[in-house]
Amino acid sequence: MESLSVEEIELILDTADSLKEISTRPIKKVPTLRGKTVVHFFYEPSTRTRTSFEIAAKRLSADTVSLSASTSSMVKGETLIDTAKNLEAMNPDAIVLRHNSAGAPHMLAQLVDASIINAGDGMHAHPTQALLDMMTVREKKGRLSGLRVAIMGDIAHSRVARSDIVAFVKMGARVILAGPPTMIPKGIETLEAPVTYHTREAVKDADVIIVLRIQKERQQAFLFPSEREYAQCYGLTAESLAGARDDVLILHPGPMNRGVEIAPEVADGPYSVILEQVANGVALRMAILYLLLGGAR
């Protein structure tokens, strides 16, 4: 998100808005990217991101190939660079990459001619998630500038948090972070996002609340006593939601740990736009593919 200007972000969001209608048609396909090839290479598990990228490519009539680390020659010791160069020899037009190492997509972009799309790299960034979050908020609120956005949970291990902070601040929103002290990275305030350790303080007058899960797979030590205590102190419940605005939006990038970072009645409640995020993810990723492969850069 750091590399995108406000104008580029608005272009992506406007393009996604115009393409969303395709997914409501009886025949959900247009010939825009016919003859283009998109490789989906997911080194880490994924449900929403991988599926939405694949659906996005197919709705634009692109040919798609899916790879995972467990089904590629990387299990035989082949490096990511060699894998990428072999894929490049097959002349794909785009490679959608998710990797557990921060900077992996950036490195590949220097080595291959195909467009590289970052589908999440380590704890660094998840730009398309931030874009679809902004698309969802803008769709519901009509604007991004001036909104108070609370991001709550495991900030330290979340690539979504980093991308969302940069994105919303760049678009003029006021971002506040909340979570246990052990899950707030040092120096995060430099991103112009103040920190609180109290859920109610973060939620107070919030227009948007983005809830993050505890990413146990990235933690090297126990950072909280128990899930029950985490839920009591930092989970978003109907009670802790009381201080937010009457038209607050609840977002979650998924997967959700119900009853831990978010109560079921909140996740399924009237303020939740979690499933709208998933729907918008397809349109947003269609827009990314179109702008890289089909439209004018």
Disulfide bonds with the S-S distance in Angstrom:
none
